[in-house]
Amino acid sequence: MNSGRGVRVLSPEGAIAPTGTWSLGARAGDFVFVAGMRGINPTNNRLVEGDEARIRQAFMNMKLIAESEGANLSDCVRLTVFVTDMSRLRPLVNKVQEELWAGAQYPPRTLLEVAKLNQDDVFEVEGTFYSPKSR
């Protein structure tokens, strides 16, 4: 869907289903904005088990939206990460991010501890990607 002003809502095949009044992502010019992604398995729209697996799945859900617009993780220009337990989850976030970026330069990241997330989840990540339309 296009706003008429160049903002296009994203909902690629294979992505999770939104759980409310929000879109998975949007393209505005050369930037792709991905909504907060959690560790939801797109095949059944249920949270995956285990903290590390859930964190990895959330990043993969974000990656799928970005890739649908020609971006990859190295095109990420901003990450915001929410966790419900900084001391327990921050090391896992760092581990998963190190594996997924595989030595590439990391994007700027803000990591926040919050009291609660949707569906009593423990992790959420949102990202902004640079993906020129002319690619």
Secondary structure, 3 states (H helix, E strand, C coil): CECCCCEEEECCCCCCCCCCCCCCEEEECCEEEEEEECCEECCCCEECCCHHHHHHHHHHHHHHHHHCCCCCHHHEEEEEEEECCHHHHHHHHHHHHHHHHCCCCCCCEEEEECCCCHHHCCEEEEEEEECCCCC
